[in-house]
Amino acid sequence: MNTPFECSREVRNELLALAVHLDYLPKEQFDMGMGNSCSAAWGNFIHSGLHDYFPFARRVIGSTINPAYYFLFVSSWDCADNTPKGAAKRIRYLLKNGCPTIEDVDKMLGGAVPLCY
């Protein structure tokens, strides 16, 4: 069961901008497993010049102990879908369908269930 993800129009637009950026990012420049759990997606976002990470993360996600953060940026995606297009799909899925539970994300990451997007 997904939890609705509510955000302002501004935050939605910024997340969509990140998704578009990731759509065009070469796979060779992306690795969800490098560094901390959000390094790949957030790092690419910062380098795109779209926004500064910390204020954006606080406004959009709120905390790293949060299902939305976990679904979008946990480093374990490097084993399940380590692609920029996959990260973009997760953003769009979150905005359209809400957030899967951490337990459901773990099942996807472990291969017990198919990816939801």
Secondary structure by P-SEA (a helix, b strand, c coil): cccbbbbcaaaaaaaaaaaaaaaacccccccccccccccaaaaaaaaacccccaaaaaaaccccccaaaaaccccccccccccaaaaaaaaaaaaccccccaaaaaaaaaccccccc
